[in-house]
């Protein structure tokens, strides 16, 4: 305060004095007060709008048990620390805390993208808004206030006449934190003298201007603590995750574990990134030691600083940390919680950040959040700090180190627990996104189209066979079905390589039903090896008909879905590169087109008929093949997969008899089919559910 210069009038260096001197010299009352009370009803349940980053669709309005389950998932996934989950859960479980009609919040930069203005107004708070004297800003704030439960209090340059319109009020509303710093302090120090002010520093500007505006906010908060008293001012800040913080011992252990579980492609590419000057660094710092060199139990540092953000950014944040610790030591309750990496318009204005954010899903346990989610969760942590006397924000709560204030309630989005340092994630995340969105997706598109046409040709061959027996039909289309059934096992490899979201184990288990090729491979083997089946004119053709139609529908649906995803990725890339503009961040991930409803209906309806047809055919194929499978071959069998499978079955079932062996095969169907069928029915209900009739989910944001 004694080093930073305050210049008035602006640009006249001759009039420069220190910021400390300016706060003492300029004490004129420049602003008057105007209030507007919202007409909306107060929201009684705490609601958090949420959807996974990059996923299309509306936000889910999480509340009550649904919100508690999601909080548990965030903790389990490593996106938030346990103390953060517990703090949010307390707010959900203590609904009386969310009645904010008795609290006064001073928002420095009320329209900030990361600010809680809308949430506080929904909960009936008294919001003292400070923002630039620009009519568009105030017109938005005033219009939003009318439909909400809170009271908006703000400075105006001239008295507002009764009946003035929103447009007229907006012309005289607002202030400038950089040029009106002393006058803002004067206006605030006499405002509601009996009330406690929660002073939240939200204003942000690029470059060196961020340091200046941070100093202006700091000067006002410091002065208010001095004049109103430590018990009447609660400083509040949003810490950035891209900083160096004291972290929890659990996050250190999780980071080590995640490093050991890194995907193979990241480990293989690490040397290449190092060669081009972008080394991937392990996300574990040396332990903090005492004066004797012994590690201090419970104190660990995590370095998530991103050098590209520049020295001004980290200096401004360091100023806020300093004020938070000094104020708490002076007896103030202080709320200073780490906010998640958030997809705001300002962050995504950097093309590399925008592409990197899209690829963070591959850097477990990183989770990027939308602005609507961040606003709500950080507001809940603020409420807990203000309401709960056991919170670390309370100066009476003992802390092992003053910096532990920023460890508690940390919503770091996973950057404390990743295997690589946060500053190392940008390049592999971007590469992972581009590779997955374009190269992998194009390959999968080709694979699915190839499968669809292969099964289509098989269906044509089946139908053109007419009344031919199974032997003739199988001779015509058997090689193609054999090839494409075995090719379907590539889907296990796709999952193992991370091309598809399923795990290899789950994909392999799923592939043993007729829809995903496993049982079908066994049936193909016995069709190739057992002549008895080739004499059948009913069960085998019916089974092949069901297979072909199911696979044609499935692969056509996947092809259309992949084509949509590729088009949507192109749209997202264009938005990131500023070639296309969208109204809001989440719209960049909305699908370019919808899959035709008829195809969706067929994908989630045909199985109702095709599944029983295919299973009936398979079960009768096993029945008809039992004698062939149990008998010892009279001649040496050729070296084929089918022959090997038959020999294995004989070895495993030898001597057990016809019915015990057949019963064993049927048990797989008895216990496996009902759960699978019910799962498919559940998926059908979800996929074919009617679309919402209104946009309440978005309005709830």
C-alpha positions in Angstrom: 0.0 0.0 0.0 3.0 2.3 0.5 4.6 1.2 -2.8 1.7 1.1 -5.2 0.9 4.6 -6.7 -2.5 6.1 -7.0 -2.7 8.7 -9.8 -5.5 11.4 -9.9 -6.4 12.7 -12.4 -5.6 9.6 -14.4 -2.5 10.0 -16.5 -1.1 12.9 -14.5 2.0 11.4 -13.0 2.7 14.7 -11.1 -0.3 13.9 -8.9 0.9 10.5 -8.0 0.7 9.5 -4.3 0.9 6.1 -2.6 -2.3 4.0 -2.4 -2.1 4.3 1.4 -2.0 8.1 1.2 -4.9 8.1 -1.3 -7.1 6.1 1.0 -6.5 8.7 3.7 -6.7 11.8 1.5 -9.8 11.2 -0.6 -12.8 10.9 1.7 -15.6 12.7 -0.3 -18.9 11.0 -0.5 -19.3 10.5 -4.2 -22.0 7.8 -4.3 -25.6 7.5 -3.2 -27.4 4.2 -2.5 -30.2 2.6 -4.5 -32.0 -0.7 -3.6 -34.2 -3.0 -5.6 -36.0 -6.0 -4.0 -36.6 -9.0 -6.2 -40.1 -10.3 -6.6 -39.3 -14.0 -6.8 -39.7 -16.7 -4.2 -36.7 -17.9 -2.3 -35.3 -21.3 -3.3 -35.5 -23.5 -0.3 -33.5 -26.6 -1.4 -29.9 -26.2 -2.4 -29.6 -27.1 -6.1 -26.4 -27.6 -8.2 -26.8 -27.7 -12.0 -24.4 -30.3 -13.3 -23.4 -32.2 -16.5 -20.0 -33.7 -17.5 -17.8 -31.3 -19.4 -18.1 -31.8 -23.2 -21.3 -33.9 -23.0 -24.3 -32.6 -24.9 -27.7 -32.1 -23.3 -29.3 -30.2 -20.4 -27.9 -29.7 -16.9 -29.2 -32.0 -14.3 -30.6 -30.1 -11.3 -29.1 -32.0 -8.4 -30.5 -31.6 -5.0 -31.1 -33.7 -1.9 -30.0 -37.3 -2.1 -29.1 -37.0 -5.8 -26.7 -34.2 -4.9 -25.2 -36.1 -2.0 -24.6 -39.1 -4.2 -22.8 -36.9 -6.8 -20.7 -35.3 -4.0 -19.6 -38.8 -2.9 -18.7 -39.6 -6.5 -16.6 -36.4 -6.8 -14.8 -37.4 -3.6 -14.3 -41.0 -4.8 -13.1 -39.9 -8.3 -10.6 -37.5 -6.7 -12.0 -34.3 -8.1 -12.5 -32.8 -4.6 -11.0 -33.4 -1.2 -13.0 -35.2 1.5 -13.3 -32.0 3.5 -14.9 -30.3 0.5 -17.4 -33.1 0.2 -18.2 -32.9 3.9 -18.7 -29.1 3.7 -21.1 -29.3 0.8 -23.0 -32.1 2.4 -23.5 -30.0 5.5 -25.1 -27.2 3.5 -27.4 -29.8 1.8 -28.4 -31.3 5.1 -28.9 -27.9 6.9 -31.4 -26.2 4.7 -31.9 -23.4 7.3 -28.3 -22.2 6.4 -29.5 -21.4 2.9 -31.9 -18.7 4.0 -29.5 -15.8 3.4 -32.0 -12.9 4.1 -30.0 -12.0 7.2 -26.6 -11.8 5.4 -25.0 -9.0 3.4 -22.5 -9.9 0.6 -20.3 -7.2 -1.0 -19.3 -8.5 -4.4 -16.3 -6.7 -6.0 -17.0 -7.5 -9.6 -20.6 -8.6 -9.2 -21.0 -9.8 -12.9 -17.8 -11.9 -12.7 -18.2 -15.3 -14.5 -17.0 -17.1 -11.3 -19.1 -15.0 -8.9 -22.1 -16.3 -6.9 -24.4 -13.3 -7.7 -27.3 -15.4 -9.2 -27.1 -18.1 -6.5 -27.1 -15.6 -3.7 -30.0 -13.7 -5.1 -32.0 -17.0 -5.5 -31.4 -17.7 -1.8 -32.7 -14.3 -0.7 -29.4 -12.6 0.2 -28.7 -8.9 0.4 -26.2 -8.3 -2.3 -24.1 -5.1 -2.4 -22.9 -5.1 -6.0 -19.9 -3.3 -7.2 -19.1 -3.3 -10.9 -18.1 -1.0 -13.7 -20.4 2.0 -14.6 -21.4 0.5 -17.9 -25.2 0.4 -18.6 -25.2 -3.1 -20.3 -23.7 -4.7 -17.1 -26.3 -3.1 -14.9 -29.2 -3.7 -17.1 -28.5 -7.4 -16.9 -28.1 -7.4 -13.1 -31.2 -5.3 -12.6 -33.3 -7.5 -14.9 -32.1 -10.7 -13.2 -32.9 -9.2 -9.8 -36.6 -8.7 -10.6 -37.2 -12.5 -10.9 -35.2 -13.5 -7.8 -35.7 -13.4 -4.1 -32.7 -11.3 -3.0 -32.2 -7.5 -2.5 -29.8 -5.7 -4.8 -28.0 -2.7 -3.2 -25.6 -0.7 -5.4 -23.9 2.8 -5.7 -25.3 5.4 -8.0 -23.8 8.8 -9.1 -27.2 10.6 -8.9 -30.4 10.1 -7.0 -32.8 7.8 -8.9 -36.3 9.3 -9.3 -39.3 7.2 -8.4 -40.6 5.1 -11.2 -37.3 5.2 -13.1 -36.9 2.5 -15.8 -34.1 -0.2 -15.7 -32.4 1.6 -18.5 -32.4 4.9 -16.7 -31.1 3.4 -13.5 -28.4 1.6 -15.4 -27.1 4.9 -16.7 -26.2 6.2 -13.3 -25.2 2.9 -11.6 -21.8 1.5 -10.9 -18.3 2.6 -10.1 -14.7 1.9 -11.1 -12.5 0.0 -8.6 -9.3 1.4 -10.1 -10.2 5.2 -10.1 -12.9 5.4 -7.4 -11.1 3.2 -4.8 -11.2 5.7 -1.8 -14.8 6.7 -2.6 -16.0 3.1 -2.7 -14.5 2.6 0.7 -16.2 5.7 2.0 -19.6 4.6 0.7 -19.2 1.1 2.1 -18.0 2.0 5.6 -21.1 4.0 6.4 -23.5 1.5 4.8 -25.6 -0.6 7.2 -23.2 0.0 10.1 -24.8 -2.7 12.3 -24.5 -5.5 9.7 -21.6 -7.8 9.0 -20.3 -7.6 5.4 -19.0 -10.7 3.5 -16.6 -8.9 1.2 -15.8 -11.2 -1.8 -13.0 -10.1 -4.2 -14.0 -11.4 -7.6 -12.8 -8.7 -10.1 -10.4 -9.9 -12.7 -8.5 -8.1 -15.5 -5.8 -9.3 -17.8 -2.1 -8.8 -17.2 -0.8 -6.2 -14.9 -4.3 -4.8 -14.5 -5.1 -7.8 -12.3 -2.5 -6.8 -9.8 -3.9 -3.2 -9.8 -7.5 -4.2 -9.3 -6.5 -6.7 -6.6 -4.7 -4.0 -4.7 -7.7 -1.8 -5.0 -10.0 -4.5 -3.6 -7.4 -5.1 -0.9 -7.2 -1.5 0.1 -11.0 -1.3 0.5 -11.2 -4.6 2.5 -8.3 -3.5 4.7 -9.9 -0.2 5.4 -13.3 -1.7 6.2 -11.8 -4.1 8.7 -10.1 -1.2 10.4 -13.3 1.0 10.5 -16.1 -1.5 10.9 -14.2 -4.0 13.1 -12.9 -7.6 12.5 -16.2 -9.0 13.7 -18.1 -7.0 11.0 -16.1 -8.0 7.9 -15.6 -11.4 6.4 -13.1 -11.3 3.6 -13.8 -13.9 0.9 -11.8 -15.1 -2.1 -11.8 -17.8 -4.8 -8.4 -19.5 -4.9 -7.1 -20.7 -8.2 -6.2 -24.4 -8.6 -3.3 -23.3 -10.8 -1.2 -22.3 -7.8 1.2 -23.9 -5.2 -0.8 -25.0 -2.2 -0.4 -27.1 0.9 -2.3 -30.3 0.0 -3.5 -33.3 1.9 -1.5 -36.4 2.6 -4.2 -38.4 0.9 -3.8 -36.5 -2.3 -0.1 -37.2 -2.3 -0.7 -40.9 -2.1 -3.4 -40.8 -4.7 -1.0 -38.9 -7.1 1.6 -41.6 -6.6 -0.9 -44.4 -7.3 -2.2 -42.6 -10.4 1.3 -42.2 -11.7 1.7 -46.0 -11.5 -1.6 -46.5 -13.4 -0.8 -44.1 -16.2 -2.1 -45.2 -19.6 0.5 -46.8 -21.8 0.2 -44.1 -24.5 1.1 -41.4 -22.0 4.2 -43.3 -20.7 5.3 -44.0 -24.3 4.9 -40.4 -25.4 6.6 -38.9 -22.3 10.2 -39.1 -23.8 8.9 -37.5 -27.1 7.4 -34.6 -25.2 10.7 -34.1 -23.3 12.6 -34.0 -26.6 10.5 -31.1 -27.9 10.8 -29.1 -24.6 7.5 -30.1 -23.0 8.6 -32.6 -20.3 5.9 -34.5 -18.4 6.9 -34.0 -14.7 5.8 -36.3 -11.8 3.3 -34.6 -9.6 5.0 -35.1 -6.2 7.2 -32.5 -4.5 9.8 -33.2 -1.9 8.3 -33.2 1.7 8.4 -30.0 3.8 11.1 -30.4 6.5 11.7 -28.7 9.8 15.0 -26.9 10.8 16.6 -30.3 11.5 15.7 -31.6 8.1 12.9 -34.0 9.3 9.7 -34.2 7.3 6.8 -32.3 8.9 3.9 -34.7 9.2 0.7 -33.6 7.5 2.3 -30.7 5.5 2.8 -31.3 1.8 3.1 -29.0 -1.2 1.5 -29.5 -4.6 2.8 -27.3 -7.5 0.0 -26.6 -10.0 1.3 -23.3 -11.2 1.0 -22.8 -15.0 3.9 -20.5 -16.1 1.9 -19.4 -19.2 -0.5 -17.4 -16.9 2.4 -15.1 -16.2 3.8 -13.4 -13.1 1.0 -10.8 -12.7 -1.6 -13.5 -12.2 0.3 -15.4 -9.5 1.3 -12.1 -7.8 -2.3 -11.0 -7.6 -3.4 -14.3 -6.1 -0.5 -14.2 -3.6 -1.8 -10.8 -2.5 -5.2 -12.3 -1.8 -3.6 -15.2 0.1 -1.7 -12.7 2.2 -4.8 -10.6 3.1 -6.7 -13.8 3.9 -4.1 -15.0 6.4 -3.5 -11.6 7.9 -7.2 -10.9 8.4 -7.8 -14.3 10.0 -4.9 -13.7 12.4 -6.6 -10.4 13.3 -9.8 -12.2 14.3 -11.8 -12.1 11.0 -13.7 -15.1 9.7 -12.1 -15.7 6.2 -13.6 -17.7 3.4 -10.9 -18.7 0.8 -11.6 -21.9 -1.1 -10.0 -23.4 -4.1 -12.3 -23.3 -7.1 -12.2 -25.9 -9.9 -10.8 -25.4 -13.4 -13.8 -23.9 -15.1 -14.8 -23.5 -18.7 -15.5 -19.8 -18.7 -15.5 -17.7 -21.8 -12.3 -15.9 -20.7 -10.4 -19.1 -20.2 -11.6 -20.6 -23.5 -10.6 -17.5 -25.4 -7.1 -19.1 -25.4 -7.3 -21.8 -28.2 -4.7 -24.1 -26.5 -6.6 -23.9 -23.2 -9.8 -24.7 -25.0 -8.4 -27.8 -26.7 -6.6 -28.9 -23.6 -9.7 -28.7 -21.5 -11.5 -31.0 -24.0 -8.7 -33.5 -23.6 -8.6 -33.4 -19.8 -11.1 -36.3 -19.6 -8.1 -38.5 -20.6 -6.0 -37.2 -17.7 -7.6 -39.0 -14.7 -8.8 -37.8 -12.3 -9.1 -34.4 -13.9 -12.6 -32.9 -14.2 -13.4 -29.6 -15.9 -16.6 -28.0 -14.8 -19.0 -25.6 -16.4 -19.5 -22.1 -15.0 -23.0 -22.9 -13.7 -21.7 -25.8 -11.6 -18.7 -23.9 -10.2 -20.9 -20.9 -9.2 -23.2 -23.2 -7.2 -20.6 -25.4 -5.5 -18.4 -22.4 -4.5 -21.4 -20.6 -3.2 -22.2 -23.6 -1.0 -18.6 -23.6 0.4 -19.0 -19.8 1.1 -22.3 -20.5 3.0 -20.7 -23.2 5.0 -17.7 -20.9 6.0 -20.1 -18.2 7.1 -22.6 -20.4 8.9 -20.5 -23.2 10.5 -18.4 -22.3 13.6 -16.3 -25.4 13.1 -15.1 -24.4 9.6 -11.4 -23.6 9.0 -12.6 -20.1 8.1 -13.4 -19.4 11.8 -10.2 -17.9 13.4 -10.9 -20.0 16.5 -10.4 -23.2 14.6 -6.8 -24.3 15.1 -4.7 -24.9 11.9 -1.3 -26.6 11.7 -0.1 -23.8 9.4 -1.8 -20.6 8.2 -1.6 -21.9 4.7 -3.9 -24.8 5.7 -6.7 -22.3 5.3 -6.5 -23.0 1.5 -6.2 -26.7 1.9 -9.6 -27.1 3.6 -12.6 -27.5 1.3 -10.4 -27.7 -1.8 -12.3 -28.3 -5.1 -9.1 -28.6 -7.3 -10.8 -30.6 -10.0 -8.3 -33.5 -9.7 -5.1 -31.5 -10.3 -3.7 -32.4 -6.8 -4.1 -36.1 -7.6 -3.0 -36.5 -11.2 0.1 -38.6 -12.0 1.7 -35.7 -14.0 2.0 -32.1 -12.8 -0.8 -29.9 -13.9 1.5 -27.7 -15.9 2.5 -30.8 -17.9 -1.0 -31.9 -18.8 -1.8 -29.4 -21.6 0.2 -31.0 -24.4 -0.8 -34.6 -23.8 -4.4 -33.5 -23.2 -4.6 -31.6 -26.4 -2.9 -34.4 -28.4 -5.3 -36.9 -26.7 -8.3 -34.9 -27.7 -7.3 -34.3 -31.3 -6.3 -38.0 -31.7 -9.5 -39.3 -30.2 -11.8 -36.8 -31.8 -10.5 -37.2 -35.3 -8.0 -40.0 -36.0 -9.6 -42.6 -33.6 -13.1 -41.6 -34.5 -12.4 -41.8 -38.2 -11.0 -45.3 -37.7 -14.0 -46.4 -35.7 -16.3 -44.9 -38.3 -14.6 -47.0 -41.0 -14.7 -50.1 -38.8 -18.4 -49.8 -38.1 -19.3 -49.0 -41.7 -17.3 -52.1 -42.8 -19.1 -54.3 -40.3 -22.5 -52.9 -41.3 -21.9 -53.6 -45.0 -20.5 -57.0 -44.3 -23.5 -58.1 -42.3 -25.7 -56.5 -44.9 -24.2 -58.7 -47.7 -24.7 -61.7 -45.4 -28.3 -60.9 -45.0 -28.8 -60.5 -48.8 -27.1 -63.9 -49.3 -29.4 -65.4 -46.6 -32.6 -64.0 -48.1 -31.6 -64.9 -51.7 -31.1 -68.6 -50.6 -34.8 -69.0 -50.4 -35.8 -72.5 -49.3 -32.3 -73.9 -49.5 -31.3 -76.0 -46.6 -28.9 -74.7 -43.9 -25.9 -76.5 -45.5 -26.3 -74.6 -48.8 -27.0 -71.3 -47.1 -24.0 -71.7 -44.8 -21.8 -72.6 -47.7 -22.8 -69.3 -49.3 -22.6 -66.9 -46.4 -20.8 -68.9 -43.7 -17.3 -67.6 -44.5 -18.5 -64.0 -44.3 -20.3 -64.5 -41.0 -17.3 -66.4 -39.7 -15.0 -63.5 -40.6 -17.2 -60.7 -39.3 -18.0 -62.5 -36.0 -14.3 -62.9 -35.3 -13.6 -59.3 -36.5 -16.0 -58.2 -33.7 -13.5 -59.3 -31.1 -11.5 -56.2 -32.2 -13.9 -54.3 -29.9 -12.1 -55.8 -26.9 -8.9 -54.3 -28.3 -10.6 -51.0 -28.9 -11.5 -50.9 -25.2 -8.0 -51.9 -24.1 -6.5 -49.1 -26.1 -9.0 -46.6 -24.8 -10.7 -46.1 -28.2 -14.0 -46.7 -26.6 -15.2 -45.9 -23.0 -15.8 -49.5 -22.0 -13.2 -51.5 -20.0 -11.7 -54.5 -21.8 -13.2 -56.9 -19.2 -16.7 -55.5 -19.5 -16.5 -55.5 -23.2 -15.3 -59.1 -23.3 -18.1 -60.2 -20.9 -20.6 -58.3 -23.0 -19.2 -59.9 -26.2 -20.3 -63.4 -25.1 -23.9 -62.7 -25.9 -25.1 -62.9 -29.4 -25.4 -59.2 -29.9 -21.6 -58.7 -29.4 -20.4 -61.8 -31.0 -19.0 -64.2 -28.3 -21.6 -66.9 -28.1 -22.0 -66.5 -31.9 -18.4 -67.4 -32.4 -19.0 -70.7 -30.6 -22.1 -71.3 -32.7 -20.1 -70.5 -35.8 -17.5 -73.1 -34.8 -20.1 -75.9 -34.4 -21.7 -74.9 -37.7 -18.3 -75.3 -39.4 -17.6 -78.6 -37.7 -20.9 -80.4 -37.2 -22.7 -81.6 -40.4 -25.9 -82.3 -38.4 -26.6 -78.6 -38.2 -26.3 -78.1 -41.9 -29.4 -80.2 -42.5 -31.6 -77.9 -40.4 -34.0 -75.7 -42.3 -35.6 -73.7 -39.5 -33.5 -72.9 -36.4 -30.2 -72.1 -38.2 -31.8 -69.7 -40.8 -33.9 -68.0 -38.1 -30.8 -67.5 -36.0 -28.7 -66.1 -38.9 -31.6 -63.8 -39.8 -31.7 -62.4 -36.2 -27.9 -62.0 -36.1 -27.7 -60.1 -39.4 -30.5 -57.7 -38.6 -29.2 -57.0 -35.1 -25.7 -56.3 -36.3 -26.7 -54.2 -39.3 -28.9 -52.1 -37.0 -26.2 -51.9 -34.3 -23.3 -50.9 -36.6 -25.4 -48.5 -38.6 -26.4 -46.8 -35.4 -22.8 -46.6 -34.2 -21.7 -45.3 -37.6 -24.3 -42.5 -37.5 -23.3 -41.7 -34.0 -19.6 -41.5 -34.8 -20.4 -39.3 -37.8 -22.3 -36.9 -35.5 -19.5 -36.9 -33.0 -16.9 -36.1 -35.7 -19.0 -33.2 -37.0 -19.5 -31.9 -33.4 -15.8 -32.2 -32.7 -15.2 -30.1 -35.9 -17.6 -27.5 -34.5 -15.8 -27.5 -31.2 -12.5 -27.1 -32.9 -13.8 -24.2 -34.9 -15.1 -22.5 -31.8 -11.8 -23.0 -30.0 -9.9 -21.5 -33.0 -12.4 -18.5 -33.1 -13.7 -19.5 -36.5 -17.3 -19.9 -35.2 -19.1 -18.1 -32.4 -21.6 -19.6 -30.0 -23.9 -17.9 -27.5 -22.6 -19.8 -24.5 -19.7 -22.2 -23.7 -21.7 -25.4 -23.4 -23.3 -24.9 -26.8 -20.0 -25.7 -28.5 -20.5 -29.4 -27.6 -24.2 -29.6 -28.7 -24.6 -32.1 -31.5 -24.5 -30.7 -35.1 -27.3 -33.0 -36.0 -29.5 -35.7 -34.3 -29.5 -39.4 -35.2 -32.7 -40.1 -37.2 -35.4 -41.2 -34.7 -36.3 -44.2 -36.9 -32.7 -45.5 -36.5 -32.7 -44.9 -32.8 -36.1 -46.7 -32.5 -34.9 -49.7 -34.5 -31.6 -49.8 -32.4 -33.6 -50.0 -29.1 -36.6 -51.9 -30.3 -35.7 -54.7 -32.7 -33.9 -56.6 -30.0 -37.3 -57.3 -28.4 -38.0 -59.7 -31.3 -34.5 -60.5 -32.6 -33.1 -61.4 -29.2 -35.6 -64.3 -28.6 -35.2 -65.4 -32.2 -31.4 -65.5 -32.0 -31.3 -67.1 -28.6 -33.8 -69.8 -29.6 -31.7 -70.6 -32.6 -28.5 -70.7 -30.6 -29.9 -73.0 -28.0 -31.3 -75.4 -30.6 -27.9 -75.4 -32.4 -26.2 -76.5 -29.2 -28.8 -79.2 -28.7 -28.4 -80.5 -32.3 -24.6 -80.4 -32.0 -24.3 -82.3 -28.7 -23.7 -85.7 -30.3 -21.1 -84.2 -32.6 -19.4 -82.4 -29.7 -19.3 -85.5 -27.4 -18.1 -88.2 -29.9 -14.5 -88.9 -30.6 -13.6 -87.9 -34.1 -12.7 -90.9 -36.4 -10.2 -88.9 -38.4 -7.7 -86.3 -37.5 -9.3 -82.9 -37.4 -7.9 -79.9 -39.4 -6.1 -77.2 -37.5 -8.9 -74.6 -37.3 -10.3 -72.5 -34.5 -13.6 -74.5 -34.7 -11.7 -77.8 -34.4 -9.7 -76.6 -31.5 -12.9 -75.4 -29.8 -14.5 -78.8 -30.4 -11.5 -80.7 -29.0 -11.5 -78.4 -25.9 -15.2 -79.0 -25.3 -14.7 -82.8 -25.6 -11.9 -82.6 -23.1 -13.9 -80.6 -20.6 -17.2 -82.5 -21.1 -15.9 -86.0 -21.8 -17.8 -88.7 -20.0 -20.5 -86.5 -18.5 -23.3 -87.5 -20.9 -25.7 -85.7 -23.2 -28.0 -83.9 -20.8 -25.5 -82.7 -18.1 -23.4 -81.1 -20.9 -26.4 -79.5 -22.6 -27.7 -78.4 -19.2 -24.4 -76.7 -18.5 -24.6 -74.7 -21.7 -28.2 -73.8 -21.0 -27.3 -72.5 -17.6 -25.4 -69.7 -19.2 -28.5 -68.6 -21.0 -30.8 -69.0 -17.9 -28.6 -66.9 -15.7 -27.1 -64.5 -18.3 -30.0 -63.6 -20.5 -32.6 -62.1 -18.1 -30.3 -59.4 -16.6 -29.1 -58.5 -20.1 -32.6 -58.3 -21.5 -33.7 -56.1 -18.6 -30.7 -53.9 -19.1 -31.6 -53.5 -22.8 -35.2 -52.7 -21.8 -34.0 -50.0 -19.4 -31.8 -48.5 -22.1 -34.8 -48.5 -24.4 -36.9 -46.7 -21.9 -34.2 -44.1 -21.4 -33.3 -43.6 -25.1 -36.9 -43.4 -26.3 -38.2 -41.2 -23.5 -39.9 -38.0 -24.8 -37.8 -34.9 -24.8 -38.5 -32.3 -22.0 -41.4 -29.9 -23.0 -39.6 -26.9 -21.7 -36.1 -25.6 -20.9 -36.4 -25.5 -17.1 -33.2 -27.4 -16.7 -31.3 -24.5 -18.4 -33.2 -21.8 -16.6 -32.2 -23.4 -13.4 -28.7 -22.6 -14.0 
